[in-house]
Amino acid sequence: MMKRVILSMILAASVLLARDGASADAALDQAASKAVIEFMDALRQQDLDTAMHYVGIPFVAEATVLDSEEDVRAYFAAILGEADPAQMPNQVLGVASYEAHRARANEPTQQLHDQVLGAGDVVVGMAHDGTPRGYWLMKANGGKPLVVGVGY
């Protein structure tokens, strides 16, 4: 199950980052990039408590919406149990507006992501040493972005 998510994240990242999808809010893009890097740093260190400071609920994981912090913690604990921290994403490829991302997504993905994102939110593409590794759905949250889902 996790391998399917990781593979689909890698494939989806290249679609996400077309320059026409860039967010119009440079400050939000910068804040989202900073937040997701700090979030990923915490995951690489297997510090779930710190990582959860960057997470919002509800949270999209695979084809499911998780509605509790306990469920999200369990999801990340399972990923950390299988992942090699040295291979986890370590850089931001780019930030796209949710509106641009949504326009390229298929209907089931739109419906799923619409449960956690809306106008003004962003999607952050990630890479490991330049190789695309998927994307995170980010709620703008008044300029303090929160990770609210794994893109696939």
C-alpha positions as CSV (number, residue, x, y, z in Angstrom):
1,M,0.0,0.0,0.0
2,M,2.7,2.5,1.0
3,K,4.8,1.6,-2.1
4,R,1.8,2.5,-4.3
5,V,1.5,5.9,-2.7
6,I,5.2,6.6,-3.0
7,L,5.2,5.6,-6.7
8,S,2.2,7.7,-7.5
9,M,3.6,10.6,-5.6
10,I,6.7,10.5,-7.7
11,L,4.8,10.4,-11.0
12,A,2.4,13.2,-9.9
13,A,5.1,15.6,-8.9
14,S,6.2,16.3,-12.4
15,V,2.7,17.2,-13.4
16,L,2.2,19.5,-10.4
17,L,5.0,21.9,-11.1
18,A,4.2,23.4,-14.5
19,R,5.1,27.1,-14.2
20,D,1.5,28.2,-15.1
21,G,0.4,26.7,-11.8
22,A,2.6,29.0,-9.7
23,S,0.8,30.6,-6.8
24,A,0.2,34.3,-7.0
25,D,1.1,34.8,-3.3
26,A,4.9,34.8,-3.0
27,A,4.7,35.1,0.8
28,L,2.4,32.1,1.1
29,D,4.7,30.1,-1.3
30,Q,7.7,30.9,0.9
31,A,5.9,30.1,4.1
32,A,4.5,26.8,2.7
33,S,8.0,25.8,1.5
34,K,9.5,26.6,4.9
35,A,6.8,24.7,6.7
36,V,7.0,21.6,4.5
37,I,10.8,21.4,4.8
38,E,10.6,21.6,8.6
39,F,7.8,19.0,8.6
40,M,10.0,16.7,6.4
41,D,13.0,17.3,8.6
42,A,11.0,16.2,11.6
43,L,9.8,13.1,9.8
44,R,13.4,12.2,8.7
45,Q,14.4,12.4,12.4
46,Q,11.3,10.3,13.2
47,D,10.1,13.1,15.5
48,L,6.4,12.6,15.1
49,D,5.5,15.1,17.8
50,T,7.3,17.9,16.0
51,A,6.0,16.8,12.6
52,M,2.4,17.0,13.9
53,H,2.8,20.7,14.6
54,Y,2.8,21.2,10.9
55,V,-0.3,19.0,10.2
56,G,-3.9,20.0,9.9
57,I,-7.0,17.8,10.4
58,P,-8.8,16.5,8.3
59,F,-5.9,14.9,6.4
60,V,-5.9,13.1,3.0
61,A,-3.9,9.9,3.1
62,E,-4.1,7.6,0.0
63,A,-7.8,7.7,-1.0
64,T,-9.0,8.3,2.6
65,V,-9.7,11.4,4.7
66,L,-8.4,11.0,8.2
67,D,-10.5,12.9,10.7
68,S,-8.5,12.6,13.9
69,E,-4.9,13.3,15.0
70,E,-4.6,9.7,16.3
71,D,-5.4,8.4,12.8
72,V,-2.9,10.8,11.2
73,R,-0.2,9.8,13.7
74,A,-0.8,6.1,13.0
75,Y,-0.5,6.8,9.3
76,F,2.8,8.5,9.7
77,A,4.1,6.0,12.2
78,A,3.4,3.3,9.5
79,I,5.3,5.2,6.9
80,L,8.2,5.9,9.2
81,G,8.4,2.2,10.0
82,E,8.9,1.4,6.2
83,A,10.8,4.5,5.0
84,D,14.5,5.0,4.7
85,P,15.0,8.5,6.2
86,A,18.0,9.1,3.9
87,Q,15.7,8.7,0.8
88,M,12.9,10.9,2.0
89,P,12.2,14.3,0.2
90,N,14.7,17.0,1.1
91,Q,13.9,19.9,-1.1
92,V,10.9,21.8,-2.6
93,L,10.5,21.6,-6.4
94,G,7.9,24.3,-6.4
95,V,4.6,25.6,-5.2
96,A,1.4,25.6,-7.2
97,S,-2.0,27.2,-6.4
98,Y,-4.7,24.6,-5.5
99,E,-6.8,26.0,-8.3
100,A,-4.2,25.2,-10.9
101,H,-3.6,21.8,-9.4
102,R,-7.3,21.1,-9.3
103,A,-7.7,22.0,-12.9
104,R,-5.3,19.2,-13.9
105,A,-6.6,16.5,-11.5
106,N,-9.1,13.9,-12.4
107,E,-12.7,14.0,-10.9
108,P,-12.1,11.5,-8.0
109,T,-8.9,13.3,-7.0
110,Q,-10.6,16.7,-7.2
111,Q,-13.4,15.5,-4.9
112,L,-11.0,14.0,-2.4
113,H,-8.7,17.1,-2.3
114,D,-11.7,19.5,-2.1
115,Q,-12.4,18.0,1.3
116,V,-9.3,19.6,2.7
117,L,-8.3,22.4,0.3
118,G,-10.0,25.4,-1.3
119,A,-9.3,28.7,-3.0
120,G,-6.1,30.3,-1.8
121,D,-4.5,27.0,-0.7
122,V,-1.4,25.5,-2.3
123,V,0.3,22.3,-3.3
124,V,4.0,21.8,-2.7
125,G,6.0,19.5,-5.0
126,M,8.9,17.7,-3.3
127,A,12.1,16.1,-4.4
128,H,15.0,14.1,-3.0
129,D,18.3,15.5,-4.4
130,G,16.4,16.7,-7.5
131,T,14.3,13.6,-8.1
132,P,10.6,14.2,-7.8
133,R,9.1,12.5,-4.7
134,G,5.5,13.7,-4.7
135,Y,3.6,16.6,-3.2
136,W,1.9,17.8,-0.1
137,L,-1.5,19.5,0.1
138,M,-1.1,22.7,2.1
139,K,-3.9,24.7,3.8
140,A,-3.0,28.4,3.8
141,N,-4.2,28.8,7.4
142,G,-3.8,32.6,7.5
143,G,-0.2,32.5,6.3
144,K,0.9,29.7,8.6
145,P,0.5,26.7,6.2
146,L,-0.4,23.3,7.4
147,V,0.1,20.0,5.7
148,V,-3.3,18.5,5.1
149,G,-2.6,15.7,2.7
150,V,-0.4,13.5,0.6
151,G,-0.7,14.1,-3.1
152,Y,-0.9,11.1,-5.4
